[in-house]
């Protein structure tokens, strides 16, 4: 009976330790999720700050220190490349619109000619 009581107490102690470990793991998981949300919020805040600063620099309301000139040049370069790409896309789209218009015109002419032959 004494051995059974000791085994029961040992099992209860192990169960308590296991419960505490599970609770710690759960708390760590919760903190990890909260940390990820905070990291995302920080990234968003940095992005918003950068966009606001860049907007002021472009307007001439703010001059960046010399140490940031290389980063500013990199942003300008990317913006230039984006503008070039947008222009190329617009050119392709306008060419496609022209071709579609010509095809519609040709189809209309063909339809009119076909009606004329049926009479």
C-alpha positions in Angstrom: 0.0 0.0 0.0 2.9 2.3 0.9 4.5 1.7 -2.6 1.2 2.4 -4.3 0.8 5.7 -2.4 4.3 6.7 -3.3 3.8 5.8 -6.9 0.6 7.9 -6.9 2.3 10.9 -5.4 5.2 10.6 -7.9 2.7 10.4 -10.8 0.9 13.5 -9.4 4.2 15.4 -9.2 5.1 14.4 -12.7 1.7 15.5 -13.9 2.1 18.8 -12.2 5.5 19.3 -13.8 4.1 18.3 -17.2 1.1 20.7 -16.8 3.6 23.5 -15.9 5.7 22.7 -18.9 2.6 22.8 -21.2 1.6 26.1 -19.7 5.1 27.5 -20.3 5.0 26.2 -23.9 1.6 27.8 -24.5 2.7 31.1 -23.0 5.9 31.0 -25.2 3.7 30.3 -28.3 1.5 33.2 -27.4 4.5 35.5 -26.9 5.9 34.4 -30.2 2.7 35.3 -32.0 2.6 38.7 -30.3 6.2 39.2 -31.2 5.5 38.6 -34.9 2.6 41.1 -34.8 4.8 43.7 -33.2 7.5 43.0 -35.8 5.0 43.4 -38.6 3.8 46.7 -37.0 7.4 47.9 -36.7 8.0 47.1 -40.3 4.9 49.0 -41.3 5.9 52.0 -39.1 9.4 52.1 -40.7 7.9 51.9 -44.2 5.5 54.7 -43.4 8.3 56.8 -41.9 10.5 56.2 -44.9 7.7 57.1 -47.4 7.0 60.3 -45.4 10.7 61.3 -45.3 11.1 60.4 -49.0 8.1 62.5 -49.9 9.6 65.5 -48.0 12.9 65.0 -49.7 11.3 64.9 -53.2 9.4 68.1 -52.4 12.6 69.8 -51.3 11.4 70.3 -47.8 14.0 68.1 -46.3 17.7 67.5 -47.1 19.2 64.2 -46.2 22.6 64.0 -44.5 25.5 62.9 -46.6 25.5 59.5 -45.1 22.1 58.8 -46.6 22.8 60.1 -50.1 23.7 56.6 -51.4 20.4 55.2 -50.1 18.5 58.1 -51.7 20.2 57.5 -55.0 19.2 53.8 -54.8 15.6 54.8 -54.3 15.7 57.2 -57.2 17.2 54.5 -59.4 14.4 52.1 -58.5 11.8 54.7 -59.1 13.3 55.5 -62.5 13.3 51.8 -63.4 9.7 51.5 -62.3 8.7 54.5 -64.4 10.4 52.9 -67.4 8.7 49.6 -66.9 5.3 51.3 -66.5 5.9 53.2 -69.8 6.8 50.0 -71.6 3.7 48.3 -70.2 1.5 51.2 -71.3 3.1 51.1 -74.8 2.4 47.4 -75.2 -1.2 48.0 -74.0 -1.8 50.8 -76.4 -0.3 48.7 -79.3 -2.7 46.0 -78.3 -5.6 48.4 -78.3 -4.6 49.6 -81.8 -4.4 46.0 -83.1 -7.8 45.2 -81.6 -9.3 48.3 -83.1 -8.0 47.4 -86.6 -9.3 43.8 -86.2 -12.7 45.1 -85.3 -12.6 47.4 -88.3 -11.6 44.6 -90.6 -14.4 42.3 -89.2 -16.9 45.1 -89.7 -15.8 45.5 -93.3 -15.9 41.8 -93.9 -19.4 41.6 -92.4 -20.6 44.4 -94.6 -19.1 42.8 -97.7 -20.7 39.5 -96.8 -24.1 41.1 -96.5 -23.6 42.8 -99.8 -22.8 39.5 -101.5 -25.9 37.7 -100.1 -28.3 40.2 -101.7 
